Structures are given as C-alpha cells and as structure tokens.
Amino acid sequence: MNRSDLVEVIAKDKNIARRQAERAVNAVFGAIADAMHAGDRVEIRGFGSFTTRDREAYVGRNPRTGTQVKVPSKRLPFFRVGKDLKDRINGDD
C-alpha cells in the first residue's frame, strides 16, 4: 500500500472527498516528520513509535574505485513496531 492507496481507503471508509482524506494523511505524516526533525519521539499506541538515531561519522569505501570516502554524521529515522500491531500481523488477536 502506498500513500495514494491509503488516501483512497480513508476516503471510502469515512465517506469523505478524496481531497479531504489526502489533507488528513499529509497532516499526520507532516506532524510525525516535524516532531522527529525536532528530536521528539512519536508514539502511536498499538501501532509503534518513531524515533531518530544518531550515526557517527566514519570512513567508508567507494565500492567501484576502492578509494576512501568520509561519511558525515547524521540522524536516521527508526520505527519500532508496537505489540498490538505485531500480534495483529501474526494473527494473534
């Protein structure tokens, strides 16, 4: 399922216009991204939590040429699935 599929499901399920469903989906994803950018943890009970993890700078290698490349430090998004979602996927409900 991609973003437009999700918009379609919400629009049909809640009997609202596709444009309204798209705004709602964009608002949710935007709020999650903004909170993570600010360094906050986002937890959706029963679904999972979104956090960021810091990666230190390191020296890597270009696989084509073998030359060393400095890779800068960065923050990466991380998702940890919640117990309810895990159980639902595995059919343990």
C-alpha positions as a Markdown table, in Angstrom:
| # | Residue | x | y | z |
|---|---|---|---|---|
| 1 | Met | 0.0 | 0.0 | 0.0 |
| 2 | Asn | 1.3 | 3.4 | -0.9 |
| 3 | Arg | 0.2 | 6.9 | 0.1 |
| 4 | Ser | -2.5 | 7.3 | -2.6 |
| 5 | Asp | -3.9 | 3.8 | -1.7 |
| 6 | Leu | -4.1 | 4.9 | 1.9 |
| 7 | Val | -5.9 | 8.1 | 0.9 |
| 8 | Glu | -8.4 | 6.1 | -1.2 |
| 9 | Val | -9.1 | 3.7 | 1.7 |
| 10 | Ile | -9.7 | 6.6 | 4.2 |
| 11 | Ala | -11.9 | 8.5 | 1.7 |
| 12 | Lys | -14.1 | 5.4 | 1.1 |
| 13 | Asp | -14.2 | 4.3 | 4.7 |
| 14 | Lys | -15.1 | 7.7 | 6.1 |
| 15 | Asn | -17.2 | 8.7 | 3.1 |
| 16 | Ile | -15.3 | 11.9 | 2.6 |
| 17 | Ala | -13.9 | 13.6 | -0.5 |
| 18 | Arg | -10.5 | 12.3 | -1.7 |
| 19 | Arg | -9.0 | 15.8 | -1.3 |
| 20 | Gln | -10.1 | 15.9 | 2.4 |
| 21 | Ala | -8.6 | 12.4 | 3.0 |
| 22 | Glu | -5.4 | 13.5 | 1.3 |
| 23 | Arg | -5.1 | 16.6 | 3.5 |
| 24 | Ala | -5.6 | 14.4 | 6.6 |
| 25 | Val | -2.9 | 11.9 | 5.6 |
| 26 | Asn | -0.5 | 14.7 | 4.7 |
| 27 | Ala | -1.2 | 16.4 | 8.1 |
| 28 | Val | -0.4 | 13.2 | 10.0 |
| 29 | Phe | 2.8 | 12.4 | 8.1 |
| 30 | Gly | 3.8 | 16.0 | 8.3 |
| 31 | Ala | 3.3 | 16.2 | 12.1 |
| 32 | Ile | 5.3 | 13.0 | 12.5 |
| 33 | Ala | 8.2 | 14.3 | 10.3 |
| 34 | Asp | 8.2 | 17.7 | 12.1 |
| 35 | Ala | 8.3 | 16.1 | 15.5 |
| 36 | Met | 11.2 | 13.8 | 14.5 |
| 37 | His | 13.0 | 16.7 | 13.0 |
| 38 | Ala | 12.7 | 18.5 | 16.3 |
| 39 | Gly | 14.2 | 15.4 | 18.0 |
| 40 | Asp | 11.0 | 14.3 | 19.6 |
| 41 | Arg | 9.7 | 10.7 | 19.9 |
| 42 | Val | 6.3 | 9.9 | 18.3 |
| 43 | Glu | 4.4 | 7.1 | 19.8 |
| 44 | Ile | 1.1 | 5.8 | 18.4 |
| 45 | Arg | -0.3 | 3.3 | 20.9 |
| 46 | Gly | -1.0 | -0.1 | 19.4 |
| 47 | Phe | 0.9 | 0.8 | 16.2 |
| 48 | Gly | 4.5 | 1.7 | 17.1 |
| 49 | Ser | 7.0 | 4.5 | 17.8 |
| 50 | Phe | 9.1 | 6.7 | 15.6 |
| 51 | Thr | 12.4 | 8.0 | 16.8 |
| 52 | Thr | 15.7 | 9.1 | 15.4 |
| 53 | Arg | 19.1 | 7.6 | 16.0 |
| 54 | Asp | 22.4 | 9.4 | 15.6 |
| 55 | Arg | 25.1 | 7.8 | 13.5 |
| 56 | Glu | 28.7 | 8.9 | 13.9 |
| 57 | Ala | 30.9 | 9.9 | 11.1 |
| 58 | Tyr | 33.1 | 7.2 | 9.6 |
| 59 | Val | 35.4 | 6.5 | 6.7 |
| 60 | Gly | 33.9 | 4.2 | 4.1 |
| 61 | Arg | 35.0 | 3.0 | 0.7 |
| 62 | Asn | 33.7 | 3.7 | -2.7 |
| 63 | Pro | 32.8 | 0.2 | -3.9 |
| 64 | Arg | 33.6 | 1.0 | -7.6 |
| 65 | Thr | 37.0 | 2.5 | -7.1 |
| 66 | Gly | 38.0 | 1.4 | -3.6 |
| 67 | Thr | 39.0 | 4.9 | -2.6 |
| 68 | Gln | 38.3 | 6.1 | 1.0 |
| 69 | Val | 35.3 | 8.4 | 1.4 |
| 70 | Lys | 34.4 | 10.4 | 4.6 |
| 71 | Val | 30.8 | 9.8 | 5.5 |
| 72 | Pro | 29.5 | 12.6 | 7.8 |
| 73 | Ser | 27.5 | 12.1 | 10.9 |
| 74 | Lys | 23.7 | 12.0 | 10.5 |
| 75 | Arg | 20.4 | 11.3 | 12.1 |
| 76 | Leu | 18.3 | 8.5 | 10.8 |
| 77 | Pro | 14.7 | 7.7 | 11.3 |
| 78 | Phe | 13.8 | 4.5 | 13.2 |
| 79 | Phe | 10.5 | 2.7 | 13.6 |
| 80 | Arg | 9.7 | 0.2 | 16.4 |
| 81 | Val | 6.6 | -1.8 | 15.9 |
| 82 | Gly | 4.1 | -2.0 | 18.8 |
| 83 | Lys | 2.9 | -5.2 | 20.4 |
| 84 | Asp | -0.8 | -4.8 | 19.2 |
| 85 | Leu | 0.3 | -4.4 | 15.5 |
| 86 | Lys | 2.8 | -7.3 | 15.8 |
| 87 | Asp | 0.0 | -9.5 | 17.2 |
| 88 | Arg | -2.4 | -8.4 | 14.5 |
| 89 | Ile | 0.1 | -9.2 | 11.8 |
| 90 | Asn | 0.8 | -12.7 | 13.2 |
| 91 | Gly | -2.9 | -13.4 | 13.7 |
| 92 | Asp | -2.8 | -13.5 | 17.5 |
| 93 | Asp | -5.8 | -11.2 | 18.0 |
